Amino acid sequence: MLVNASNYIWTLLDTWISDSGGDVEIVVASNKEVKVSPIREAFQEAFGKATITGVAIDTSAIPAQPVGFAAGVNGAKHRIKYARNALEIPKDIPIIAVQSFLVEIGEDKWYELAVILLDDPKNDVNLQMFTQMTPVPSQFVSTAKESTPDTYPLKTLGLAVSIGSLMSTNLQVNFNEWHHALSGVSRRDTILLAAQSLAGIYKNTITTV
């Protein structure tokens, strides 16, 4: 059963009642449907029944646009740490965090992707998976860099302006729709595919723990 705490904040998003329940309960360190929904779908496919809920996270310690694999992973770890400590989520409930970031592959060739981390202290399982990359025109990265002052406190980890905000404005679409508008593949679909792999690996891992 889910554990209630005085400052335990659950945000239920579009719960699939018929597939909720079972022995698997997972918290997603975000209350954004574009993250919670594909995680829920992936784990309910893998386990048959699973209760997946999202919680709001303080992301003030994460740059608006993390740059590099290390910054992306650190952002995901921060989300999990905040959920575990500030929201007092018990250690017997796994937490998943999804964090998008930029990476440069080659000279001035930029891509956006996300890392998905799973933290399960009860079973001593820590897993990570990455989504497919979406190419980002270098001029938008240049604009984000130019818009990041030297005094930006998180400059060592990333930029003060997110690529998503620049791309969505340029393409005249919603923030979560720019991936599809640019490449034909939605952000939700990239998260879902990676989450399906993560769910399968996690299921196989805990059955042998």
N, C-alpha and C positions, 0 to 999 in steps of 0.2 A: 504494500500500500504506500501511497505517497506520504511523505512525512510533512506535517504542518509545523512551521516555526513562526514566531512573531513577526519577523521581517522576511519571510519566505514568499517571494512574489512570483506567482504563476500567471502567465498570460497564455490562455488557450486560444490557438488560432486554427479555425477551420478543422476541428477535430473530426476524424473519421470514426464515429462511434462504433461501427461494426467491427473495426479492426483494432480498437483500443483494448487495453487489458493485457492478459497474459503475464508472463514472468519478466518481461523486459520493460524497464522504465528508463528513459533517457531524457536529459535536459539539454536543450540547445541554447548556447550562450548568445541569444539574440531573440528579439520579439518580431523580427521582420519575416513576413510570410514567405518571401523569396528564398529564405534560408531554411525556415522551419518546415515548410511544406515538402520539399524534396527529401529532407532527412527523414521525415515521417514516412513518406512513400517507400523509400529505400529499405528502411528497417522493418516496416510491416510486410514488405515483399519477402524479406529474408527470414523473418521469424513468424510470420502468419499473424500474430497479434503482438502489438507493442504500443506502449503509451509514450508519446513524444510530445513534450511541451517546450515552450520558449519563454525566456525571461529577458527583461530589459537590462542592458549592461552599460555601465559608465565607461565610455571610450575616450575620455579626455586625455588619457596617457598614451593613446595610439595616434600617430599622425593621420591627418586627413587622407593622405596617400602614402602608405608604406612603400618603400622601394628596396627591392632585394629579398632573397629568400629568407635571410635571417630576420629582417624586419617583419616580414609576413608571419613567420612562425612565432616571433615574439609577441605580435599582436594577438594571435590566437591564444597563446599561453596566458596573456593578460586577461583575456575574456574568461577563460576557465578559472583563473585564480580569483577574479572578482566574483564570479558566480559561486565558487566554492566557499570563499571567506565572507564576503560582504552580505551575500544572500543566505548564507549558512545552509547550503545544499549538502546533505549528508554524503559521506564518502562511499556509501553503498549504492549511490545513484551515479551512473556514468554521465559525463558532460561532454558535449561536442561543440566545438567552436569552428566557425567558418570565417576566414579573414582574406580579403582580396589584397593584392599587391602588384606592383610593377616590377618587371625584370628586363634588363638589357642583355640581349643575346647577340653578340657580334657588335660591330660599331654602329651605334645609333639605330639599332633595331630593337624596338620596344614591344613588350607584350604584357597583357594583364591576365592574371590568373588568380586562383584562390587556393589556400591550404585548408584542409579539413582535419582537425585534430580531435581525437577521442581519448579521454582520460577516465580510466576505470581503476581507482585505487583498490577496490575490494578484490578484484582479480589480478591486480598488478599488471594491467594491460595499458599500454600507450601506443596508439597507432596514428599514422598520418597519411593523408592522400592528397594529391594535387589535381585540380581540374585541368582541362585542356586550356591552351593559351589562346587569347584573342589578340590579334595584332593591333597596335595603337600607332597612328601616324605620329612621327617624331615631333611635328610642330606643336602638338598638344602637350607633349612632355616638356618642350621648351617653354611654352606658356606657363605651365605649372611651376617650373623652376624659377622663371622670372617673377612669378607672383609670390614666391616664398622668400620673405626677408631673412637677412642674416641673423636677426634676433629671434627667429622662430625657435622656440625651446625644443622642438622635436626634429630639428633639421637633420641631425645625424641618423635618424631613422626613416625620414621621408620628407614629403612636401606638404605645404599648407593648403594646397588646393587639390581636390580629387580629380582624377582623370574622368571619372564618371560624370561629374558635374559639367566638365568642359565638353565631353562627347555628347551628352544628352542635349545640351544647349545647341551645339552645332548641328546635330541631327534632328533637333526639334521633336524629341520624344521624351517619355518618362525616364527617370534616372535608371530604373531597372530594365529598360527596353533597348538601351543603346547597343548592347551586344548583338541582339537579334537584328537591329536595323543595320549594323555594320557588316555582320558576318553571316546572318541567316540562322544562327544558333543562339537561343536565349540563355541568359545567365542561369535561370532555373534548370535548364537542361544540362548545362555543364556541371552544376552542383549535383544534380540527380545522378548522373553517370558515375561521378567520383564517389558519391555516397553509396551507390549500389556495390561498388567494389569494396568500400570500407566496411559495409554491413556484412558482406560475405566473408571477408577476412576475420572480422570480429566474431562472427558466429562460429567459425571453425576454430578460432583461438580459444574462446571460453569453454568450448566443449572438450578441450584437451587440458585445460588448466586444472 
